Each structure stands twice: as structure tokens, then as C-alpha cells.
Amino acid sequence: MKKIVILKFALLFSWLMVGNASASTEPLTLDEVQSSAQQAFPSLLAAKQRQRVAEGEYMTAEGAFDTVLKVQNRWSAAGLYQNRNNDVSIEQPTSLGGTTFFGGWRRGTGDYPVYDGKNLTATDGEARLGVNIPLWRNREIDQRRASLKQAELGQIIAGHEYDQILLEIRRLAAHRYWDWVLAGQRLQIAERLLHIAEQRDAGIRKRVTAGDIPEFEALDNRRAIIERRERRVMAQRMLEQSAIQLSLYWRDAEDQPRMPTAEQLPSGFPGREPAVTLDYPKALQIAQAQRPELRRLEMQSRQTETNLELQQNQRAPEIDLSVMGAKDIGNGKGSLNRNELYVGLNFNMPLQRRVASGRAQVAGANLQRLNLERVLQKDRIAAEVKDILSALFAARKRWTLTLLQQSAAQKLESGERTRFELGDSTLLFVNLREIANGDAALQASEAASNLFKGYADYQAALGMTE
């Protein structure tokens, strides 16, 4: 009955590991997982959409410089004077000191009262051309140019946000991958210990029958078999759990999570440890130059500086110089064939200027906040780099020690088994040596996992996306 239950569990576990997709038997590599996550992880896809949003915002800001066409038509439907007016104009804002060029054509026909006679034009209408030049407010910067500059910086910010998410996804994918490899090693160790106990069970019973060893030795071995089966169940569950977590990052062609199978587990951890040759000052210099958080905060500060510059400019008086020339075209009576030149000086300023002053205060405070956040982020990065280098040093040292411990445990297990076969030891001591060897192997795997996960943290801390 117990064998049937174990067989059903193994079949269920295999089904969960295989999933709905046909799995490859080739070992799954970390590069495959990270590449898959980079192509299909939802938060990265969302960050790409944020980049598209920034592109749309930039296009919107460019639209402030679109050429504007205006058409007006008016005719009298009833009244003492019967007339008709047609007006077509074009305006072209520019970034040249906020200058706006405009031109147009109008035609007025019919009867007009004396005070409204200017609306009457020659037979082919009147053409006009002019320019409006800011002399103070809006000269150095205006809302159009500020919005365009901020939208351009917004595109760069969106790129840095994507890079920041990418670093974290690659780091987490590496952690989940090495957790999965460690779970595979744990299951392999559990199965090895179970296989050893099951393999010697028949030999022990024969020796008990022959009177070579007491009955309780056989009972102790059966206890060990049950205990090791329980360990295998736990190891299988941990492998299943780690495979589920890894499937979030390893995705199929439809961007759906894909469960790796036990057959895709690598044979073990790489024998060569990752190379980390940088000292703390050099690593910190690279991290501060490459980390997208600092670049993003820098671009956000530049956005806020642009807004502050705009609001300070808006506190100045609005003084605009306008120049327009007009010429009638075609035939007309007397004064209708006229050439005109207009020069205007316009002034506009709220006396309290509270709107611009308030917005300038907000922009200044936000700029100070961003500067303080950059200082804090630099301190965090410095502490993070220092801590990761320390963790890598400890992980490398621990891995070396666990390998030495594993080698010693293997020799002790082999020697104790030989002594038991010669009758100089008991099964209790053999079990203890086997468990100690298994624990040593597991500790070596855990140390290797921590080392390679630490290297993933190191890459993320330095802003390395490759």
C-alpha cells in the first residue's frame, strides 16, 4: 500500500513538472531563463509601455509647435447692411525666442457702415504677414519649450526605469534559478541516501538470519529507510516549489509560465566560481556611474529645474512686440488699394504674481527633495556594494570550507561502512556517517548557491545588464 501511494505521488509530481508543454531534456541554463524573462516578464513589458507613453508625451509636446490653420466665414443674414467676410490665417509658433509667425488672407464684400469700413477689401482680398516677438516673459523659455524639454527628459527617465526593472528581474531570475538547482541537488542527495539504505536491507536481513548481527540492526535499517523516504518527499516538494517559482521567469512562446522538469536540471553547480576582481572603490565608482536609479533622479532633477526656470520666467512682465504688414490685392475704390504696416507693443502682468510665485516655490522645493533623494540613494548604493563584496568574500570562503568538509565526510562514510562489513561497527554509526556526509554535501550545495546568488546581486549592484 505504501509503495502504491509513493508511486502515485511520483506520477503526480512528474505531471506537475512536465506541465502542458513538451519539455526539453537539455539542461536549462541561467542565460536561457534570464533571456526569457527579459522578453516576456510582465513588469518589463509594462515598462516598455511606459516608454511608449513617454514617446507619446514627447509627440504631444512637439504638437505645441504645429502649424495652425484658421478659417472664418461670416455673412449677414438680415439687417440694413448686406456683406460677406472670408478669413483664412496661418500661425507658426517657433522655438526661436518664443517668436510666432503668422499670415493670412481675408476678403470683405458688400455694404458696411462707415465705422466698419475697414472690413471691406479689394476684389481679390487682402494679404497679411506678421510676427510676434516676446521681449521679456516667454523669451528665454515658455510653456511650449519647457514641455518639449521635459518630455524629452521623460523619454530618458522611462529608459532608466526600464533598466532598473531589468536589473531586478535578472537578479531575481538568477536567485530562483540557483534555488531550483539547489533543490535538485537536495533531491539527489536524499535519493542517494535512500538508495543506500534500501540496497543493503536484504544483506542485513541475511546477516540477521545467519546470526551475524542482532535483529535490532535490521529494524534500525528499516527505520532509516522510512526516515529517508520522508526526506525524499520533502526534497521533492522543495524541487516542485522552486520549479513553480522559476516558471514565473522562464516563459514559453505565448509568454506563459513554463515549468522546468527534473530532467532539465544541470548536473550540479559550476565548478568554477564567478570572477570578482574589483575592489570597493572601483566597484563603487562603476555602480554610481551605471545604476539607473541615480540617472533617473538626475533626469527628474533636470525636469524640475526646467519647470523652475519656466515659473521664474513667468513672474516677469509679458511685453511682446508685434509687426504686421497688409496689402490689398485686385481692384478697389480709392483707399481700398492700400499698403499697411502695423507695429504694436503689448504689456500684460498680474500685479500680485501669485500663480507663478507659488509654482516656482513648488518647483524649488521639489528640486531640493530630489537632490536629497540622490544623496540618500548614493549612500544606499555605497552600503549595498560594500555589503555585497563582503557577502561574496564570505560565500567564497564558506564554499571552500564546505568542499573540504564534504571530502572528509565522504571518507568517513566509506571507512565506517567498511568497518561495519567487517563487524567492527554498528549500523547506528553507519547511518550517522551517511547522514553527516549527506548534510555536508547539502551544505556545499547551499554554499555554492549562496555564492552564485551573491554574484547576481553583485551584477545588479553595479548596474550590469549583461
C-alpha angles and dihedrals in degrees: 000000000000091000090053092051091049091048092051090049092050091050091049091049091049091051092051092048093049096043120176096313126080105250127218119234092216113109112266112237131209091240090058092052095047093045091050092049090048091054102041114014107127097227090052091049088050090052089053089055088051087057089052089050089053090050089052091049089052091051089050091052090049087054089070086074094050117129109256121216118197126187124186127180124182133170134170114255096185137356143081095297121054113202144139133215130195121183129180121179138173126203125193118190115201139190090235098113091313091296118163123200121203139177140165153154130243135181126196122185136171132038123333132179116253093255090053098042094116089077089068114093138181119279095273095040133240127295121207137186130183150150135222116209124189111222101187121354113049092014100104094027137356137179093272095053093040092052091048093050092046091049090051090052088045090062090054090047091052089052091052091047088054091050091049092053090044092055092051094046092050090048094049092044089055091049092050091046095053090044087056092049090049090050089052091052090048091053091046091053092047092050091048092053091047092048092052093051093046093046095056096042095090092047092051092051090052091051090049090051090049090051092242094125133016124264094250090067089064090046090051091052092051088051089051091051092053092046092050092047087056090050090051091052090052091047091050090051091050091049091050091048093049091047090054091050091047091051089068088069101032107068138176131236090280090053091249123139111269123205115226115222130227088250089063094059114115117241090254144306119320111275092222117070119227114269116245110173102156121106121220099267093049093044091049091050091053093046094051090048096047109029108112093213091068092044091049092051090048091053091046089053090052090051090052092046088055090051091048091050090050095050093047088051091050090060090067121090117271106240115168130181115211127189124184134173125195133188132186117229126208130006126333142155117273110298093025090083094071140146114208136187122191127192119187137181116200126194128192130163134148107232096223096038090200097147095058093038092052093048091048090053091051092048092048092050092048090051091053090047092053091048090053091047089054091052091050092046091052090052091049092050091049091052092044094052092047092049094047093050089050091048092049092051091050093044092051091049093046092050090054092050094047091052089054090047091049092051091052092046091052091054092047092050092050092046093047091050090052091051090051092052089051091049096248096113142035131241089248091066091043090054091048091051092047092049090046090052091048091049090049091051090048092049090051090051092047090050091050091048091051091048095053093042088051089054089053088053089049092054091049092047091054092045094245109161094177 
